[in-house]
Amino acid sequence: MDNKQEEVVQIDSKMHDSMMESTKMLSSLEGDAFDINFTREMIDHHQGAIDMAKLVLAKSQKPE
């Protein structure tokens, strides 16, 4: 595996672990606490997607 692939795998693994922790934490909440924490987690989740997209743009050699 080259460095580019390793970097993507590490980011993906980090995001997966984070999502699993978030799901566990959210399952114990209700009402406003759930809503607020769900929204915070979604912001973090989507920021991760933005970071991955930037990585692809910076490192990919394929225009698609």
N, C-alpha and C positions, 0 to 999 in steps of 0.2 A: 504494500500500500504506500503510495507516495504522500508527501507532506500535505498536499491539497486535500486528498481524500481523508487523511487522518484528522485534519482540522474540522472538516464537515462532520465526521463521525463523532468527534468530541463535542461539538456544539449540539448535535442531535441527541446524544446521550444525556447531556446536561439538561436539555429541554424536557426530555422524557422523564428524567428523575424529578425535575421540578414539578411537572404536571402530576406525577403520582403523589408527591407530597401535598400539593394543592388540593387534589381530590380528597385525600384523607382528611385534611384540615377542614375543608368545606362541608364534608359529610356530618360534622359535629355541630354545625351552625344552623340557625334559623332566623327568619325575619330580616331586620335591618342589618344585623351582623353578617348574615349570609350575603345579602345584596351588596354591601360595601366590599366585603372581601372577594366576592366573585368578580366584581368590576376591577378591583386592583389586580387580581390574578390575570384577568383577560388583557389588561394593559401590558403587563410583563410578558405574557405569552405572545402577543402581537409584536412587541418590541423585539423579541427573539426572532420572529419571522422577518422583520425588517433587517436585523443584523445578518441573518443568513442570506437574504437577497443582496445586500451590499457585498457580502463575501463572494457570492457568485459573480456579480458584476465585476469585481476587482480581479478575480482569479480565473474565471472561465475563459477558454479560448474559442468557445462556440457562441455565435451571435444569438441563437435561439435560447 
